[in-house]
Amino acid sequence: MNEFSNALALSSSGLKAQATRLRHVSENIANADTPGYHRKAVSFEAVRGAGETTAVEVGKTRLDKAELERIHDPSHPMADTTGYYNGSNVDLIIEIADAREAQRSYEANLKMFDQARQMSSSLMDLLRR
Amino acid sequence: MFQNLSIFKMAHAMATHAGTRQAVVAQNVANADTPGYAARDITPFHDLVSSGPRVAGQVATRDGHLHGQMSGAQADVFNRDGALSDPNGNSVSLELEMLHSVATKRQHDRALAIYKSSMTILRTSLGKR
């Protein structure tokens, strides 16, 4: 029974990590046109869970140090003397790919959670007879 | 069958093994995107009970035997080798983990079915439905 609660705890740590990642992706997409916005990136770290298990946790959020996009628009209020202003360094293609990957991993974790739950409930069914 | 109920012990060991393996698979899936994580697995159940692969080693068929208990709860966790790893050092393949988790679920269901039907035989012999 302890193994099942371990499995459920591990799956939920995975779900939580992927959900955080997905949230950061949507933050990035929402700010794709915000001048001066640096995209946020999260890293996953293996941490010690209950017993001998290795759970996953989201590490520190980092800002992407890549160059900001220079956009030419002399009529923009933030434009400098050359007519350029700093956009964001969000690349939508990267964000969409990241979101897809996060979704896939989320679904896999959800499936593992459901599987462990089914196994423990069929164990419970033995007692019901 | 009625002297020491070894079939129940075997079914119990099989279900316990399936639970442990499910936790390991859940751990792999949770860490599917963690850099540097190596996929893990535990000793298959048939290696724990059968005498086939172990030519030189002794096999415990009873709790009092030298090699400890027959219930194969002492499955070793090891890093699964031979898997190609991602550039970030992660060697988890979600497809493979799905396969393992389904195999584990089937093993668990099989163990419970054996337990249940043995229980039915016992109940019938006692004259209760």
Interface residues (C-beta under 8 A of the other chain):
Chain A: M1 E3 F4 N6 A7 L8 L10 S11 S13 G14 A17 Q18 R21 S43 F44 E45 A46 G49 E52 T53 T54 A55 V56 E101 R104 S105 A108 N109 K111 M112 F113 Q115 A116 Q118 M119 S122 L123 L126 R129
Chain B: A15 T16 A18 G19 T20 Q22 A23 V25 A26 Q27 V29 A30 N31 A32 D33 T34 P35 G36 Y37 V77 L94 E97 M98 S101 V102 T104 K105 H108 D109 L112 Y115 K116 M119
